[in-house]
Amino acid sequence: MREDYEKVRRFQRRLASRPGAKYQALDRELVSAGGSHEIPLRIFVPKELTRDEVLLFFHGGGWVTGDIESYSPSCATMAELTGCIVASVDYRLAPEHPFPAGLEDCLRITRLVLADPELVGAETPEQIVLVGDSAGANLAAVVSQQLRDSGEPGAARQILLYPVTHWDHDPHTSPFASVRNLGDDYRLTNTEVQDYLDLYAPIEADQRSARVAPLLATDFSSQPKTLLLSAGLDLLRDEGEAYAEALAVAGNDVRVHRVEGALHGFITLPRFSRSLREGYEVITEFLDGGPAEPGGEAGGA
């Protein structure tokens, strides 16, 4: 990954633009906090708008690959299957823009959208739901922590899909069984995760900070109502579920659902995928105010 991340980016874009991947979207740009650059947004409106929520989406790709283009088919699917507007954030990528560049972009967009929900088609801040997958879920979790730490209002809800929450993915030293048992033979490997982390946060002290590894936070209180989806065959499974447990212990409203037999990244699979269908069943239930109590299902479902 250290050598081939640019090739991976090009391949992902070609795959996303394959024949049949059709969708309608509105592109816009918002100015960064310091005014140094524009942060692109792509807004997807479903054919049938059935919910008031707007899903503010941070894509995955290890903070290194992925962008608006490569995630557009997945965001179009997300809009259609949830009946929600989806606003996809094209945050800056490492290694050209290492930590905290991508995080700063996500914080900026979240602040702007919560202050003026009409920017993405919502009427109230309560309708904004943070959503991220993998590294994007890491960014969503850190954004929520950062807003709390700075005394600012955060999103009322967040959906974290198989997030990165810890810094150690070495099978010899990791505290998580999934890292030890699932890091060689499945879609995402131990080496790949470490490559991503080293490209995103090349300073080791940053990797071990809560702004990169949110499970290391000392305060998990006052976080959004959370749905965490984990994948049964994902090396990140246990650290994601541990993050949900930490939120629940701190008194937050949390639901965890493990999609058994699923690989990392299942939200990007075709619509006929069993894993994707199961994931969206749980997501739509969560959006409709499905069962979740403070400390409720943090052990898994």
C-alpha positions as CSV (number, residue, x, y, z in Angstrom):
1,M,0.0,0.0,0.0
2,R,2.9,2.4,0.7
3,E,4.0,2.0,-2.9
4,D,0.7,1.4,-4.7
5,Y,-1.8,3.7,-3.1
6,E,-2.0,5.9,-6.3
7,K,-2.7,2.8,-8.4
8,V,-5.4,1.8,-5.9
9,R,-7.1,5.2,-6.2
10,R,-7.1,5.0,-10.0
11,F,-8.6,1.5,-9.9
12,Q,-11.3,2.5,-7.5
13,R,-12.4,5.4,-9.7
14,R,-12.5,3.3,-12.8
15,L,-14.6,0.7,-11.0
16,A,-17.0,3.3,-9.7
17,S,-17.5,4.7,-13.2
18,R,-18.3,1.3,-14.8
19,P,-21.4,1.1,-17.1
20,G,-24.6,0.9,-15.1
21,A,-23.4,2.9,-12.1
22,K,-25.9,5.8,-12.7
23,Y,-27.0,8.3,-10.1
24,Q,-28.0,11.9,-9.8
25,A,-26.1,14.2,-7.4
26,L,-25.4,17.8,-6.7
27,D,-21.8,18.9,-6.2
28,R,-20.9,21.9,-4.1
29,E,-17.8,23.1,-2.2
30,L,-17.4,24.7,1.2
31,V,-14.4,26.7,2.3
32,S,-12.0,25.3,4.8
33,A,-11.6,26.9,8.3
34,G,-8.5,28.8,7.3
35,G,-9.7,29.6,3.8
36,S,-6.8,27.7,2.2
37,H,-8.9,25.3,0.2
38,E,-12.3,24.1,-0.8
39,I,-13.8,20.9,0.6
40,P,-16.1,19.2,-2.0
41,L,-19.5,17.7,-1.1
42,R,-21.6,15.5,-3.3
43,I,-25.3,15.4,-2.3
44,F,-27.4,12.4,-3.3
45,V,-31.2,12.7,-3.2
46,P,-33.1,9.4,-3.5
47,K,-35.8,8.9,-6.0
48,E,-38.3,8.6,-3.1
49,L,-37.4,10.7,-0.1
50,T,-39.0,8.9,2.9
51,R,-37.0,10.2,5.8
52,D,-36.1,13.6,7.1
53,E,-32.6,12.7,8.2
54,V,-29.5,13.7,6.2
55,L,-26.6,11.3,6.4
56,L,-23.3,13.2,6.5
57,F,-20.9,10.6,5.1
58,F,-17.2,10.2,5.6
59,H,-15.8,7.5,3.2
60,G,-13.3,4.8,4.0
61,G,-10.0,3.9,2.4
62,G,-7.6,4.1,5.3
63,W,-7.4,7.9,5.1
64,V,-5.3,7.3,1.9
65,T,-7.7,6.0,-0.8
66,G,-11.3,6.6,-1.6
67,D,-13.0,9.8,-2.6
68,I,-16.3,11.2,-3.8
69,E,-16.0,9.5,-7.2
70,S,-15.1,6.0,-5.9
71,Y,-17.8,6.1,-3.2
72,S,-20.6,7.6,-5.4
73,P,-22.2,4.2,-6.2
74,S,-22.2,3.3,-2.5
75,C,-23.6,6.7,-1.5
76,A,-26.3,6.4,-4.2
77,T,-27.2,3.0,-2.8
78,M,-27.3,4.4,0.7
79,A,-29.7,7.2,-0.4
80,E,-32.0,4.8,-2.1
81,L,-32.1,2.1,0.6
82,T,-32.6,4.5,3.5
83,G,-34.7,7.1,1.7
84,C,-32.4,9.8,3.1
85,I,-30.4,12.5,1.5
86,V,-26.7,11.6,1.7
87,A,-23.9,14.2,1.7
88,S,-20.5,12.7,1.0
89,V,-17.4,14.7,2.2
90,D,-14.3,14.7,0.0
91,Y,-11.8,15.3,2.8
92,R,-8.1,15.6,2.1
93,L,-6.1,12.3,1.9
94,A,-2.7,11.2,3.2
95,P,0.1,10.9,2.5
96,E,-0.1,14.2,0.5
97,H,-2.1,15.7,3.4
98,P,-1.3,13.7,6.6
99,F,-3.0,13.9,10.0
100,P,-4.8,16.1,11.0
101,A,-5.7,17.4,7.5
102,G,-8.6,15.0,6.8
103,L,-9.9,15.3,10.4
104,E,-9.9,19.1,10.1
105,D,-11.9,18.9,6.9
106,C,-14.5,16.6,8.5
107,L,-14.7,18.8,11.6
108,R,-15.2,21.9,9.4
109,I,-18.0,20.4,7.4
110,T,-19.7,19.0,10.4
111,R,-19.6,22.4,12.2
112,L,-20.9,24.2,9.1
113,V,-23.7,21.7,8.5
114,L,-24.8,21.6,12.1
115,A,-24.9,25.4,12.2
116,D,-26.8,25.6,8.9
117,P,-28.5,22.3,8.1
118,E,-30.1,23.8,4.9
119,L,-26.6,23.5,3.3
120,V,-27.4,19.8,2.8
121,G,-31.2,19.8,2.7
122,A,-32.0,19.4,6.3
123,E,-34.3,21.6,8.4
124,T,-32.8,21.1,11.9
125,P,-29.4,20.0,13.3
126,E,-31.2,17.0,14.9
127,Q,-31.8,15.6,11.4
128,I,-28.0,15.4,10.7
129,V,-26.6,11.9,11.2
130,L,-22.9,11.3,11.0
131,V,-22.0,8.1,9.0
132,G,-18.6,6.7,8.2
133,D,-17.1,3.4,7.2
134,S,-13.7,2.1,8.3
135,A,-11.4,5.1,8.4
136,G,-14.4,7.3,7.8
137,A,-16.1,5.9,10.9
138,N,-12.9,6.6,12.7
139,L,-13.2,10.2,11.6
140,A,-16.9,10.4,12.6
141,A,-16.1,9.1,16.1
142,V,-13.2,11.5,16.5
143,V,-15.3,14.4,15.2
144,S,-18.0,13.6,17.9
145,Q,-15.3,13.5,20.6
146,Q,-13.7,16.7,19.4
147,L,-17.0,18.7,19.4
148,R,-17.7,17.5,22.9
149,D,-14.3,18.4,24.1
150,S,-14.6,21.9,22.7
151,G,-18.0,22.5,24.2
152,E,-19.8,22.6,20.8
153,P,-23.0,20.9,19.9
154,G,-22.5,17.6,18.1
155,A,-24.7,15.4,15.9
156,A,-27.6,13.7,17.7
157,R,-26.8,10.4,16.1
158,Q,-23.9,8.5,14.4
159,I,-23.6,5.3,12.5
160,L,-20.1,3.8,12.7
161,L,-19.4,1.0,10.2
162,Y,-16.5,-1.3,11.2
163,P,-14.4,1.6,12.5
164,V,-10.7,1.8,13.2
165,T,-10.5,2.7,16.9
166,H,-7.0,1.5,18.0
167,W,-3.4,2.0,16.9
168,D,-2.0,-1.6,17.4
169,H,-2.7,-4.1,14.6
170,D,0.3,-6.3,15.2
171,P,-1.0,-9.9,15.9
172,H,1.8,-10.3,18.4
173,T,0.9,-7.3,20.6
174,S,-2.7,-6.4,19.8
175,P,-5.2,-6.8,22.7
176,F,-7.9,-7.9,20.3
177,A,-8.5,-11.5,19.2
178,S,-9.9,-10.5,15.8
179,V,-6.5,-8.8,15.0
180,R,-4.7,-12.0,15.9
181,N,-7.1,-14.3,14.1
182,L,-8.4,-12.5,11.1
183,G,-5.5,-10.4,9.9
184,D,-4.0,-12.7,7.2
185,D,-6.7,-14.4,5.2
186,Y,-9.4,-11.9,4.6
187,R,-10.0,-8.7,2.7
188,L,-8.1,-6.4,5.1
189,T,-4.8,-7.4,6.5
190,N,-2.7,-6.4,9.5
191,T,0.0,-5.1,7.2
192,E,-2.4,-3.0,5.2
193,V,-3.9,-1.4,8.3
194,Q,-0.4,-0.5,9.6
195,D,0.6,0.9,6.2
196,Y,-2.5,3.1,6.2
197,L,-1.8,4.3,9.7
198,D,1.8,5.1,8.9
199,L,0.8,7.1,5.8
200,Y,-2.0,8.9,7.7
201,A,-0.1,9.6,10.9
202,P,3.6,9.2,10.3
203,I,4.5,10.5,13.8
204,E,4.1,7.6,16.2
205,A,2.8,9.8,19.1
206,D,-0.1,10.9,16.9
207,Q,-1.1,7.3,16.2
208,R,-1.4,6.7,19.9
209,S,-3.5,9.8,20.5
210,A,-7.3,9.8,20.9
211,R,-7.6,11.9,17.7
212,V,-6.3,8.9,15.7
213,A,-7.3,6.1,18.0
214,P,-10.5,7.2,19.6
215,L,-10.6,4.1,21.9
216,L,-7.8,5.7,23.8
217,A,-10.0,8.7,24.9
218,T,-10.3,9.3,28.6
219,D,-13.8,10.5,28.4
220,F,-16.6,8.8,26.4
221,S,-19.5,10.7,27.9
222,S,-22.0,12.9,26.0
223,Q,-21.7,11.2,22.6
224,P,-24.4,10.8,20.0
225,K,-26.8,8.0,20.0
226,T,-24.7,5.4,18.2
227,L,-25.2,2.4,15.9
228,L,-22.0,0.4,15.4
229,L,-22.0,-2.3,12.7
230,S,-19.1,-4.7,12.8
231,A,-18.2,-7.5,10.3
232,G,-17.7,-11.0,11.6
233,L,-14.6,-11.7,9.5
234,D,-13.0,-8.3,9.9
235,L,-9.8,-7.8,11.9
236,L,-11.2,-4.5,13.1
237,R,-14.3,-6.2,14.6
238,D,-13.2,-6.4,18.2
239,E,-11.8,-2.9,18.5
240,G,-15.0,-1.5,17.0
241,E,-17.2,-3.4,19.4
242,A,-14.9,-2.3,22.3
243,Y,-15.5,1.3,21.3
244,A,-19.2,0.7,21.5
245,E,-18.8,-0.8,24.9
246,A,-16.8,2.1,26.1
247,L,-19.6,4.5,24.9
248,A,-22.3,2.4,26.6
249,V,-20.4,2.2,29.9
250,A,-20.2,6.0,29.8
251,G,-24.0,6.1,29.7
252,N,-24.6,6.7,26.0
253,D,-27.4,5.2,23.9
254,V,-25.6,2.5,21.9
255,R,-26.6,-0.4,19.7
256,V,-24.1,-2.9,18.3
257,H,-24.9,-5.3,15.5
258,R,-22.3,-7.8,14.1
259,V,-23.0,-9.0,10.6
260,E,-21.8,-12.6,10.8
261,G,-19.8,-13.9,7.9
262,A,-19.2,-10.4,6.5
263,L,-15.9,-9.0,5.3
264,H,-14.5,-5.5,6.0
265,G,-16.1,-3.0,3.6
266,F,-19.4,-4.8,3.0
267,I,-21.3,-1.5,2.7
268,T,-19.7,-1.1,-0.7
269,L,-20.9,-4.5,-2.1
270,P,-23.7,-4.8,-4.7
271,R,-27.3,-4.5,-3.5
272,F,-27.9,-8.3,-3.8
273,S,-25.2,-9.0,-1.1
274,R,-26.7,-10.6,2.0
275,S,-24.3,-8.6,4.2
276,L,-25.3,-5.3,2.7
277,R,-29.0,-6.1,3.0
278,E,-28.7,-7.1,6.6
279,G,-26.7,-4.0,7.3
280,Y,-29.3,-1.7,5.8
281,E,-32.1,-3.4,7.7
282,V,-30.4,-2.5,10.9
283,I,-29.5,1.0,9.8
284,T,-33.1,1.8,8.8
285,E,-34.4,0.4,12.1
286,F,-31.9,2.7,13.9
287,L,-33.0,5.7,11.8
288,D,-36.6,4.9,12.7
289,G,-35.8,4.9,16.4
290,G,-35.5,1.2,16.8
291,P,-34.5,-0.5,20.1
292,A,-31.5,1.0,21.7
293,E,-31.2,1.9,25.4
294,P,-28.3,3.5,27.3
295,G,-25.8,0.7,27.7
296,G,-28.3,-1.5,26.0
297,E,-26.8,-3.8,23.3
298,A,-23.1,-3.0,23.6
299,G,-22.1,-6.6,23.7
300,G,-23.3,-7.4,20.2
301,A,-26.5,-8.4,18.6
